[in-house]
Amino acid sequence: MGYVTLEGLPALGKSELLSAIRLFYPGQVLVLPELVKEVGEREGLDPFRERDRLNRAVLAALPRRQEEIKKALAQGLIVVEESHLAVHAAYSAALGDGDFLAEFEKLEKKLLWPDQFLALEAPIPVSLARQAARAESRWQVGRELLERMQGWLSTWHARRGDEVLSIDADRPPQEVLVELAGALGLAYRSLPAGEVLSYLILLGRPAAGKSELIQFLRGLPPDERAECYHLGTIQVLTIFLFCGRSSSRTTSGRMWERAGSSPPGRRRTTT
């Protein structure tokens, strides 16, 4: 997959989804935060009132970010960057910031661009509602500005001939995460199958301690449980047949008698 960026309207979940990707796919992917926001937060800059200072800081940080991407690609990692410089250019166009657009045009052909553009997609009202819920007033963006930004960015992608893969973000987050991981070609890596048992059948007489053993095993740290007992995360699927309820006490009694014992609460009678 190589170098991928994830763009989209504010508050659609880019940062949150990429945090999950970073956590659950270690050793496969390098996730990089949005450069503009990272720089703005670090320098304490207002993205609308301090455009000149923000632009200078972003351009100063850009070479290091590009080197970080190249280094990770050389190590065989998938690099996923939240947003990209053209998104900042799109906001600059929407705000009438011609100075940054002039710098962007100089840099555009020199930069390393993604192999794949991914975009979270949802109607603007969804973005506005989630921005209000997020309550980060410094980075809040209104409808009119978002419309102008989207128009510029769409034109930029079309001019370059980019194929932008859209992911519907107006649905439950777990569904978005599954599609994003699939689009990135990521596969979850659990412990090798040979290290833990897939199934374990636990047999024992009533009151022999089966439940207590399960409780003990569940309470162990996962590493200790895997190393000492060759067990992964424990999920109890069923209970031994004779411990369940039968539809008929007569049937239940016959089952116990065939097993060579008497059912609980009854003595075995020989006639």
C-alpha positions in Angstrom: 0.0 0.0 0.0 2.9 2.4 0.7 2.0 6.0 1.6 -1.7 6.8 2.3 -3.4 9.9 3.5 -6.9 10.2 5.1 -8.7 13.4 4.5 -12.2 14.6 5.2 -14.3 17.3 6.9 -13.6 18.2 10.5 -14.8 15.9 13.3 -15.7 13.0 11.1 -13.3 10.8 13.2 -10.0 10.9 11.3 -7.9 11.2 14.4 -9.9 8.7 16.5 -9.9 6.1 13.7 -6.2 6.4 13.1 -5.5 6.1 16.8 -7.3 2.8 16.8 -5.3 1.7 13.7 -2.0 2.7 15.4 -3.0 0.7 18.5 -4.3 -2.5 16.9 -1.8 -2.9 14.1 1.7 -2.4 15.6 4.7 -3.2 13.5 2.6 -2.8 10.3 1.8 0.9 10.1 3.2 4.3 11.0 0.4 6.8 11.7 1.2 10.5 11.4 -1.0 13.2 12.8 -2.2 16.1 10.8 0.9 18.3 10.3 -1.0 21.7 10.4 -2.8 20.9 13.6 0.2 19.4 15.2 2.2 22.5 14.5 -0.6 24.8 15.5 -1.1 23.1 18.8 2.6 23.0 19.6 3.1 26.7 18.8 -0.3 27.8 20.3 -1.4 29.4 17.0 -4.9 30.4 15.9 -5.5 28.8 12.5 -7.6 31.7 11.3 -6.1 34.8 13.0 -2.4 33.9 12.8 -2.2 32.5 9.2 1.3 33.9 8.4 2.9 32.5 11.5 1.1 29.1 11.1 2.1 28.9 7.4 5.8 29.6 8.2 5.8 27.0 11.0 4.1 24.4 8.7 6.6 25.0 5.9 9.5 24.8 8.4 8.2 21.4 9.7 7.5 20.0 6.2 11.0 18.6 5.4 11.2 16.7 8.6 7.8 15.2 8.0 8.8 14.1 4.4 11.9 12.5 5.7 9.9 10.6 8.4 7.6 9.2 5.7 10.6 8.1 3.5 12.3 6.4 6.4 9.2 4.5 7.3 8.6 3.4 3.7 12.1 2.1 3.5 11.5 0.0 6.6 8.5 -1.6 4.8 5.8 0.1 6.9 2.5 1.4 5.6 2.5 5.1 6.3 -0.9 6.7 7.0 -1.0 10.4 7.4 -3.9 12.4 8.6 -4.7 15.0 5.9 -2.0 16.4 3.6 -0.6 19.8 2.5 -3.2 20.3 -0.3 -5.9 20.3 2.4 -4.2 23.2 4.0 -4.0 24.8 0.6 -7.7 24.3 0.1 -8.4 26.1 3.4 -6.0 28.8 2.3 -7.9 29.2 -0.9 -11.3 29.3 1.0 -9.8 32.0 3.3 -8.3 34.1 0.5 -4.8 33.3 1.7 -2.9 33.9 -1.6 0.5 33.9 0.1 0.4 30.3 1.1 -1.1 29.2 -2.2 1.9 30.8 -4.0 4.3 28.8 -1.7 2.2 25.7 -2.3 2.5 26.0 -6.1 6.3 26.2 -5.8 6.5 23.1 -3.6 3.8 20.9 -5.2 6.0 19.2 -7.8 8.8 18.7 -5.3 6.8 16.9 -2.6 6.3 13.2 -2.0 2.6 12.6 -2.5 0.6 9.6 -1.4 0.2 6.5 -3.4 -3.5 6.4 -2.3 -5.9 9.1 -1.1 -8.6 8.0 1.3 -11.5 10.4 2.3 -14.0 10.1 5.0 -17.3 11.3 3.5 -20.4 12.7 5.2 -22.8 15.6 4.7 -21.6 19.0 6.0 -24.4 19.0 8.7 -22.8 15.8 10.2 -19.4 17.6 10.5 -21.0 20.7 12.1 -22.9 18.6 14.6 -19.8 16.6 15.6 -17.7 19.8 15.8 -20.2 21.2 18.2 -20.0 18.0 20.3 -16.1 18.0 20.2 -16.2 21.6 21.5 -12.8 22.7 20.1 -13.7 26.3 19.2 -10.2 27.2 18.0 -10.5 24.7 15.1 -14.2 25.0 14.4 -15.1 25.6 10.8 -18.4 26.8 9.5 -20.5 25.7 6.5 -19.6 28.4 4.0 -15.9 27.9 4.5 -16.2 24.1 4.3 -18.1 24.4 1.0 -15.4 26.6 -0.5 -12.6 24.3 0.8 -14.3 21.2 -0.6 -14.7 22.8 -4.0 -11.0 23.7 -4.3 -9.8 20.3 -3.0 -12.1 18.4 -5.4 -10.8 20.5 -8.3 -7.2 19.9 -7.3 -7.7 16.1 -7.2 -9.4 16.2 -10.6 -6.6 18.2 -12.1 -4.0 15.7 -10.9 -6.1 12.7 -11.9 -6.1 11.3 -8.4 -8.3 8.3 -7.5 -9.8 9.2 -4.1 -11.4 6.3 -2.3 -14.3 7.5 -0.3 -15.4 5.9 3.0 -18.9 6.6 4.3 -18.4 8.2 7.8 -22.1 8.7 8.5 -22.6 5.4 10.2 -21.5 3.5 13.4 -17.8 3.9 14.0 -17.0 0.2 14.1 -18.2 -0.1 10.6 -16.0 2.8 9.4 -13.0 1.3 11.2 -13.5 -2.1 9.5 -13.7 -0.5 6.1 -10.7 1.7 6.8 -8.5 -1.2 7.9 -9.6 -3.2 4.8 -8.7 -0.2 2.5 -5.3 -0.1 4.1 -4.7 -3.8 3.5 -4.1 -4.4 7.3 -4.6 -7.8 8.9 -4.8 -8.3 12.6 -2.0 -10.4 14.0 -2.9 -12.3 17.1 -0.7 -14.9 18.8 0.4 -17.7 16.4 -2.2 -20.4 16.3 0.3 -23.0 17.7 0.9 -21.1 20.9 -2.7 -21.2 22.3 -5.4 -23.8 22.2 -8.4 -23.0 19.9 -10.8 -25.0 22.0 -10.8 -26.6 25.5 -13.4 -29.1 26.7 -13.5 -29.0 30.5 -15.2 -32.1 32.1 -15.9 -32.8 35.7 -18.5 -33.9 38.2 -20.8 -31.4 39.9 -19.0 -29.2 42.4 -15.6 -30.4 41.2 -14.4 -26.9 40.7 -15.0 -26.2 37.0 -16.4 -22.7 37.5 -13.7 -21.9 39.9 -11.0 -23.0 37.5 -12.5 -20.9 34.7 -12.6 -17.9 37.1 -9.0 -18.5 38.0 -7.9 -18.7 34.4 -9.8 -15.6 33.4 -8.2 -13.6 36.2 -4.6 -14.3 35.0 -2.7 -11.8 33.0 -3.0 -12.7 29.3 0.7 -13.3 28.8 0.9 -15.6 31.8 -2.3 -17.4 30.7 -0.8 -18.0 27.2 2.7 -19.0 28.4 1.8 -21.3 31.3 -1.6 -22.7 30.1 -1.6 -22.2 26.4 -4.9 -20.4 26.6 -6.0 -17.1 24.9 -8.9 -15.0 25.9 -11.5 -17.3 27.4 -15.0 -17.5 26.2 -17.4 -20.1 27.7 -19.6 -21.4 25.0 -21.7 -24.1 26.7 -22.1 -26.3 29.9 -21.7 -30.0 30.2 -24.8 -31.8 29.2 -25.7 -33.4 32.5 -25.6 -30.0 34.3 -28.3 -28.6 32.0 -32.0 -28.9 32.4 -33.9 -31.7 30.8 -37.4 -31.3 29.6 -38.4 -34.3 31.7 -37.2 -35.5 35.1 -37.8 -39.1 33.9 -35.6 -38.6 30.9 -33.0 -36.9 33.1 -33.1 -39.8 35.6 -32.6 -42.4 32.8 -29.6 -40.4 31.5 -28.0 -40.4 35.0 -28.8 -44.1 35.4 -27.2 -45.0 32.1 -24.1 -43.1 33.2 -23.9 -45.2 36.3 -25.1 -42.7 38.9 -28.2 -41.3 40.4 -29.6 -37.8 39.6 -29.2 -35.1 42.3 -31.9 -35.5 45.0 -32.7 -39.1 44.1 -31.4 -42.5 45.3 -30.8 -45.2 42.9 -33.3 -48.0 43.5 -32.8 -51.7 42.5 -35.8 -53.8 42.0 
